[in-house]
């Protein structure tokens, strides 16, 4: 049997080093599968860390957890909201969204607001934007008026990127875990994930953790609509 290093009685690391040497000598690491042992080892390590070191570990762990949580939310949304190829046609009648939405729906299309990205500046209304092109409604589109909008910014990466096109149902009810296009006061339009859905307010969150969640009042004018599909310029799911 391999001879273990001798430790002085006052060496507080003696037990840990002894166990480590035993593992090295026998190749048997089954103790690490014992939850009580790993909890003890963790407490030993924390007990020797400074307060600032412990806080730094907590901050790092929280950052990793938040990033993982955002990634999981983005993956879940990506699975729930289908991707379809975008099929564009010239508008049969050129006008703003308000004027042509009914005609477009009757033709199996949605007006496409290309010039106004979702995160457009203050003072511009989606409904007043001219639409020279329509997009054909994919097979998954259900009843109600629809609108196609281009996305700007990186707040919803990795699921969305600047320039992506979303299909919005303007009459679908808002629920937790859906993605909406909303008006954030004078800051313009945003696309966000609904993480809390109350009777009078909504908490809207980004997938990019650089952007903090915020709350808006749950009013009819605040929500443009619910995202029902991502329209892929390079093709999508069949």
N, C-alpha and C positions, 0 to 999 in steps of 0.2 A: 504494500500500500504506500502511496506517495506520502512523504512526510510533510506535515503542515508547517508553515512559518510560525515561529513563536511570537506571541503577542504579550505585551505587558498588561497586568491586570487593569491598569487605568486607561488603556486605550479604548475609547468609546466605539471605534470602528472594528474592533476585534471580531465580533460575532459576524458582522457582514462579510468581512474578508475571509473568515473561516468557512462560512457557507459557500462563498464563491469558489474557494479552493477545492472544497468537496465536489462541487459541480464540475470543476475542471478535471478532477481526478477520476470521477466515475462516469461523466457524461450523462448523468441522470438529473434532469431539470424538472422533474415532476412537481417539485415544490412550488414552482411558478404558476402551476395550474390551481393551486390552493388559494382561494380568494382571501382567506385570513392572512396568509403569508404576504401576499402582494399588498394588502391594506397596511400591514405592519411596516413593510419596506417603504411604502409611500410616506407614512407618518414619520419614519426615521429620517427620510430625506428632507421633508418639510421642517422637521424640528431643528435641523442644522442650517436651514436657509434663513437669511436675514428677512426682516419684514418687507423691505423694498424688493428683494428677490421674489418673495412670495406674491407680492402685488403684481410684479412684472409677469410672473407665470400666469396669474389669474387673467391679466389683460390679454396676454397672448392666447390663452385658452378660449377666452370670450370672443376674440377676433376670429379664430379658427372656427368656432361653433357658429358664429353669425354668418361667415362665408359659406359654411356647409349648409346652413339652413336656407340661405338665399339660393344656392345651387339646387337644392331639393325642390324649393318652390318653383323655380324656373323650369326644372325638368317635368314637374307635375303639370304645370300649365302647358308646356310644349306637347305633352301627351294628350291633354284634354282638348286643346284647340287644334284642329286639323290644318294642314298646309295643302293648298291647292294651287295649280298653275294659274297665273293671271292671264285672262283673255280679254284684250282691250278692243273696243270698237269706237269709231267716231260717233259722237253724240248725234242722235237724230234731230234734236232741238238743242241749240246752244242757249244756255241761261244759267242762272245761279241755282244752287242746290234746292232752294225753296221752290223755284219755278219748275224744275224738271224732275224732281224725285218721283212723282206719281207716274209720269210718262216712262221714266226709266224702269220702274218696277213692272209696269205693264209689258215692257219689252224684255223682261227677264234680266234686267241689268241694275246696276247701282251707279250713281254719279261718282266720278273719281275726282277728288280735290287734290290735284297735284301741286298747285302753287302754295298751298297752305299746309305746312307740316304740323303735326300734332302739337308741338311745343311752340306754336306761333306767338308772336308778340301781342301786346295788349291792344285793344281797340279794334281787332279784326274778328268778324264773326264767320264761322264756318258756313252758315246758311246763306250768306251773301256772296260767297266765292263763286266765280264763273266756272263751269265745267264743260270743257270741249271734248272730253272723252268719257266713256262709260266703261265699266267692266262687267262682263257676263257673270251672273250669279252661279256659283258652283252648286253641285248636287246637294251639299249639306245645308244650304240656305233654307230656312223655314219662313213662315209668314212674317209680315211686317216690312216696314221700309228699311232699306239698307243704304249704306254710304261707304265708299272706299276712301281711305286717308293714308297719306304718306307720313312716315315717322321721322322725327329728327332727334338727334342726341344719343347719348349712350347710357341713359339711366336704366334701361331694361335689358342690357346685355347680361348674359350671353344669349337670351332668347330672341331679342330684337336688336337690330342694328339700324343706324341712320340710313334712310332710303327705303326701308321695308314698307310694304303696303298691307294694311289691315282692312278687313271687311267688318263693318259695324252694323249691328241690328239696333235701330234706334228705338225699338219698342219692347225689347226683351227686359224683364225685370232684373234688377241688380241683386246679386247674392254674394255671400262670402266666397272667396277663392276665384271669382271671375275676374276678367281683365276689362277695364272700362276706359273710355275716353271721357275726360272730365274737364270742366272749365275751372281753373284755379284763380278766381278773382281776376285781377288785372295782369296776372302773370301768363295768361294765355291758356292754351290747351295742352293737356298732358295725357299720356297713356300710363296707367298704373294698375297694380294688382290690389284687389280689395282684401285686406287682411282682417278688418273688423267691420261688421255691418250692423249698425244700430238702427233704431227707429227714426232718429233725427240726425244722425251723423254717420260718416263713413271714414274709416282709416285707410289711406291709400299708400302703398309702399312700392319701392323700386326693387329690382333684382341686383342692381349695382349698389353695394353698401356705402358708396361715397355719397349717396343721396338719402337723406333722413325721411322717415315716414311723416305724413302730415294728415290732418283731419279737415274735412269739409262738411258743410251742412248738406243734408240729404234733401235737396230740392229738385224740382223738375228741370230747372234751367241749368243745374250743376252738372248733370250727366248727359253727354251726347248720345251714348249708347254702349252696348256690351260687345266686345270683340268675339266674333264667331268663327273667324278663319284668318289665316295668314296667307296672303296671295304671293306666291313665289314667282319671281321673274325667271328663274332657271328651271321651272317645273316643280312639281310637288308630289304628294302621295296620290296614288291612283284612286 
